[in-house]
Amino acid sequence: MRRFYIPLVLFGLALVYLLLAGCVTLSDKTIPTKVATPADQSPPANEPLYVMVWNIGYAGLGEESDFKADGGEMLRPPGKDVVKKNLAGIQGVLKQAEPDVVLMQELAGPGFLTMGVDVLGGVKDTLADYSMFFSSDIRTRFFPGPMSLKHGLGTFMRVAHEPTEIIRIAEEPGTIMGFIKRRYHVQVTELDVSGQPWVLINVHLSAFDEGANTRMVQLREVLDLADSYYQQGKAVAVGGDWNMRLAPTDFAYTADDSAQFWIHDFPREELKEGWQLAIDPAVPSVRTNEQPYEAGRNYTTNIDGLLLSPNVMLESAKGFDLGFQYTDHQPVLFTLRREE
């Protein structure tokens, strides 16, 4: 009987692997969504349009945290109280800013990454006067609550708009931890601003793809999509976490440069004439996660911002310098107008 032991163990491990893959990997047609239909009383959008972008890191990557994929030691936050603290801080910033639109990344429901805290629900409650469209890029189906994953993009709007649409973009060839397949996509929302047609696109590109190869494919797909709307006469703003350095930065740091292995520059030569990238160069939007945050030690730069079509005028870009207390990204608020 002993001679069958190893094959049986291998068979069991393979079965568990297949079950995990089936539980976590989402089919092409089943990106789960949670949609709140815009309320009839949503006011029309008028210029200027205030748009915030923020990757909230599932409220688990505040100043106390590092992250294993970035060279740190932690897979999860230090504790549930830390997630609650981070969520409360995120909620406070959202209440203070009151943007017309929030393009958010790394929202998450209660589960493994959030230590059971309903971050998605907490953000939704804070933005109760906004419509919400949430779509998962990772979501488990049969895992028990404490082990579940529900993670993705959220578009929040307190002005009238058309239904938000999901458009798939290229995926990484491999998997996360050997069995998790991330379903990359963008959220596209059309609306009228002061009677003129606009399109807002929520984006979160790949981060750890070898040589930024997947990122480049995704970027070209997003640029082509944005240009297609511009060619229809619409004003276009594409916002979120590009996972590319959007402009040269020189914020002080002393950490080893090895933590920057995932950072690549946005290829500006890919932009058509008149398109512009918008950031706040005075405030970094992201920090490296190889260690908990220490001002002046972790490397910081700007990877969160807007891409604007030639008929959009940027009035201002304001980064919120929060000392990376609540997330490893900092929000940026943009003031936009249409320019003919």
N, C-alpha and C positions, 0 to 999 in steps of 0.2 A: 504493500500500500504506500510505503514511503516514496517509492519511485514516481508516484503520480502526484506527489505533494507540490513540487515546484510548478509543473504545468497547470495544476488547478489554481495555484496562487496567481500565476501569470494571467490565466483566463479571467479570474476574478477581478484583477486590476484592470484588464482591458475592458471588462464589462462596466466597471465603475467609470472608467474614462468615457466610454460611449454614452453612459447615462448622463454624466456631467455635461458632455458636449451637447446632448439633446436638451438638457435643461437650460443651458446658458446661451447657446448659439441661436440666433433668431433667423427665421427664414426670410427670404427677400420680401415677402408680402406682409410680414407681421411685425413691423416696428410698432410696439404698443404706443398709444397716444392717450393723453388725457386732455380733453378740450372743454373749456368753458365758453359757451357761445357769447359773443359780445352782447351786452345788455342794450335794449332798445334806446335807453336814455344816454348811451355813450355820446359825448359831444363830438362835433366834427373837429377834425384837426386843423389848426391854423398855424401860420408861421409866426415866430420861429418854431421849429420842431425840436424838442429836447429828447435826445436819445442817449441812453446809458448802456455801456457794455461792461459785463462783469462775469468772470469765471469765479464762482464762489467755492470751488474745491470741496464740494459736499459738506461744508462747514467742518471739515476734518483736518485742514492743513493750515491752521493758524500758527502763531509765532512759536508755539511749543513743539511743533511737529517737524520731523523730517519724513522722507518717503523712500522706500526701498528701491523703486525703479530709478530714482535720481541719484543713487549712491548712498542713501541713508540706511537706517536700520528698521524703521517702522513700516508695517503694512497697514496698520489702522491708527486712528488717533490715540493719544495717551489715555483717554477715558471719556465716559459719557458726559461728565460735567464740562469738559473742555469743548465738546461739540455744542452743548447747550449755550455755553458762553459765546462761542463763535457765531452761532445762529442769532443770538440776541444782538450782537454787534452788527451783523449784516442787516437785520431788521431795522435797527436804528438808523443806519446810513440810508436805506431805501426810504424811510419815512421823511428824513431830512431833505433828500434830493428831489423827490416828487417829479421824476421825469415823465414825459408823455409815453415813452417806450423804454422797456428794458429788454436787452438781448443778453440772455444769461446762459452760461455753460456750467456743466458739472453740478446740476441739481440732482438731488437723490432722495428717494423715499426711505422709510425706516428699514434698516437692515445691517449687513455686515460692516460696510464702510462707515456708517453713521452711528454705530454703537446703539442702534435701535431708535435713534431720534428721527422724527419725521421732518427733515429739512425742507422738502418740497412743500409739505403742508404748512410749515411755518412761514415760508416766503409767500405762499398763496394767501394766507390769512393777513399778512402785512399789506399786501397789494389787493385788498378785497374789492376795491373799486375798479380794478383792471380785469380785462379778459385774460385768460391764460391758455397757452397752447404748449403742452409738454410732450416731447417724444423721446423715447429711449434709444440710446446707442448700445447699451448693455442692459439686459434684464433677464433674471431667472424666472422659471415657470413653476418648478415643483420643489424648490428648496424651502425649508421651514423659515419662518420670519427672521430669526437672528442671523441666518446664513444667506438671506436673499440679497439680490442686487437689483436696483432700479435707478438708473443713472442716465442723464441725458441733457437735452437742450430745453430751454423755456423762453418763449416770447410773451411778454406782458405788455398790454396796451390799454390806456385809459381813454383812447379816442376811437372813433368809429373806423372800421376797417373791414376788408373782405376776409373770408376764411383763410387761415394759414395752410400752406401746402408743404408737404415733405418732398424733397428731391434727393435721391441717392447720389453719392459721389464715391470715388474709388476707395477700396478697402486695402488694408495691409495684407500681404500674402500670408503671413503667419497668424498665430493666435497668442493671446495673453495667458501665461501660465500653462500653455499647452492645450487649453480647451475652450477659452473664451474668445469668441469672434466679435469684434466691435463693428457695429453697423453704422458707418459714417454717412451723414446726410446733412442737408441744410434745411432750414425753415424759411419759407418765402411768404411774405405778407404784403398785399397790395392795399393801398389806401389813397384817399384824396386829402391833400393838404392845401388849404385855402383854394379849393376848387381845382387843383392840379394833380395829376396822377404821380404817385410815388410807389417805389418798391423797397422794402426792407428785407435783408437777408441775414439770418443768424447763422454763423459759421464757427466750427471748431475743427481745425485740421489735426492730422496725426502728429504725435510728439516724438516717438522713439523709433521711427522707421529708419532703417539703415541708409545713411547718406542723404536723408530727406527725399528719397526717391518717390515714396507715396505722396508726401506733401506736395511735391512739384506737380504730380498728376492731378491731385485734388485741386491745387491752386488754379491750374489752367482750366479745369472744368468750371470752377467758380467764376473765373474771369469771363469765360465765354457766356455763362449763364447771365451774369450781370450785364454784359454788353448787349445781349439779346433784348433785355428789357429797355436799355437805353435807346436802342435802335427803334423801339416802338414809341419813343417820345416821352419816356417816363424818367423821373429823377430816381437815382438808385443809390442806396447806402448799404454796404455790406459790412457787418460788424461782428466782432467777437474775438476769440482767441485764435490767432493765426499760427501760433507756435513757430513763428519766424521773427527775427529781430527786424522791426519795421523801420528803424533809423539808427545810425551810429549813436552810442551813448558812452558816457565816461563817468558814471556814478562810482564812487570810491568802493573798493572791496579789497580784502586781503586773502580770501579763500583760494585754494588751489584751482587752477584753470581747468582741471579735469572734470569739474562739476558742470562745465559748459558743453559737454560732449553732444548734447541734443540741439544746441543752438545753431541755426543757420540764418543767413540774411535773406530778407525778402528780395526776390529778383526784380528790381524796379524796371529792368529792361523788358519785362513781360507786359508792362502796362501800356495801353494804347494812349495816344495823345490826349491830353486834357484830364485824364484820370489822376486822382491824388490820394495819398495816404494821410490820414489825420490821426495825430497822437498829441499828448501833452509832453513835450520833451523835458519839462522841468521835474516831472514826477515819474518814477519807475512804476510799471504796471505788473511786474512779476519778479520773483526772487528764486534762486536755486534752492532745492530741497534736500541737499546732501546732509544738512544739519539743521537744527532749529534756528530760527532767525535771530541774528545779532547784527544790529545796524553797523554798517561799515565793514562787515566781514563777508556775508553772503553776496554773491554777484547778483546785481539787479539790472534790468533793462526794460524795453518796451516791446511787447508782442501782442498787446491788446489795443485795438483801434478800429477805425472805419476806413473803408475804401469808398471814395465818392466819385460819381460820374461827373463829366464836365459841366453839367447843368445844375450842380449843387454847390452852393457857397458855404464854406465853413466860417461861422462867426466866431466860435470859440471852442476850445477843448480844455476841459478842467479835470486833471487827475486828482483823486482823493488820497492824500498821503496819510494812511492809517497805520503806518509802522508795521504793516503785515500782521496786525494783531489777530485778525479773524480768518484770513485766507492767504494763500500764497500768491494771489493776484489782487490788484487794487483797481477799483472801478474808475471809469473815465466817462464824463458827461460832456456831450457835444451839443452845440447849438447850430442848427442848420436852416438854410433858406434855399429856395429854388432860384437859380440864376439862368435867365434865357440868353 
